[in-house]
Amino acid sequence: MTVTLTSKGLIYTYMGQYNKALKAYDKALNINPKYANAWYNMSCVYSLLDDTDSALLYLKFAIEYDSYYKERAKKDADFKKMQNREDFKSLLK
């Protein structure tokens, strides 16, 4: 169910329906609070919404649960606006 909800969130994200996406990711995390993919995708949505503080917080959780997301975030276009920020760079070291 967690994967299904996260996939639903991705579809909403691609459609630009960010509030629906966040709700889907939140439901996924209520089922499995350590599901790094949902944390990561929430971070992406918050970055797209220019909510940098939330984006960094959720990215931190994603990386804590799966270090793979540290490298992925470095190349992800969703974080383009954040790539020159010191707090973003520090999180990805």
C-alpha positions in Angstrom: 0.0 0.0 0.0 2.9 2.4 0.8 4.3 2.0 -2.8 0.9 2.5 -4.3 0.3 5.7 -2.3 3.7 7.0 -3.2 3.1 6.2 -6.9 -0.2 8.1 -6.6 1.7 11.0 -5.1 4.1 11.0 -8.0 1.3 11.2 -10.5 -0.2 14.1 -8.7 3.2 15.8 -8.6 3.7 15.4 -12.4 0.2 16.9 -12.8 1.2 19.9 -10.7 -1.4 18.9 -8.0 1.0 19.3 -5.2 -1.5 19.4 -2.3 -2.9 16.0 -3.4 0.6 14.7 -3.8 1.5 15.7 -0.3 -1.6 14.0 1.1 -0.7 10.8 -0.7 2.9 10.8 0.6 1.6 11.6 4.1 -0.7 8.6 4.0 2.2 6.4 2.8 4.3 7.6 5.7 1.5 7.0 8.2 1.7 3.3 7.1 5.5 3.2 7.0 7.3 6.2 8.6 10.7 4.9 7.4 9.8 4.8 3.8 12.6 7.0 2.3 11.0 7.3 -1.1 7.9 9.0 0.3 10.1 11.4 2.4 12.2 12.2 -0.7 9.2 12.9 -2.9 7.7 15.1 -0.3 10.9 17.0 -0.2 10.8 17.4 -4.0 7.2 18.8 -3.8 8.2 21.3 -1.1 11.1 22.4 -3.2 8.8 22.9 -6.2 6.6 25.0 -3.9 9.6 27.1 -2.8 9.3 25.9 0.8 13.0 25.4 1.3 12.8 24.7 5.1 10.3 21.8 4.6 12.2 20.5 1.6 15.4 20.3 3.6 13.7 18.7 6.5 12.1 16.0 4.5 15.2 15.4 2.4 17.1 14.9 5.7 14.6 12.2 6.7 14.9 10.5 3.3 18.7 10.4 3.5 18.6 9.1 7.1 16.5 6.2 6.0 18.3 5.6 2.7 21.6 7.2 1.8 20.9 6.6 -1.9 18.9 9.9 -1.8 22.0 11.9 -1.0 23.4 11.3 -4.5 20.0 11.4 -6.2 19.3 14.9 -4.8 22.5 16.3 -6.2 21.2 15.6 -9.8 17.4 16.1 -9.3 16.0 19.1 -11.2 13.4 19.5 -8.5 16.1 20.9 -6.3 17.6 23.2 -8.9 16.7 26.4 -7.0 18.3 25.0 -3.9 21.6 23.7 -5.3 23.7 26.8 -4.4 22.4 27.0 -0.8 25.0 26.1 1.8 22.5 24.2 3.9 21.6 22.0 0.9 25.2 21.4 0.1 26.0 20.6 3.7 23.2 18.0 3.8 24.5 16.2 0.7 28.2 15.9 1.9 
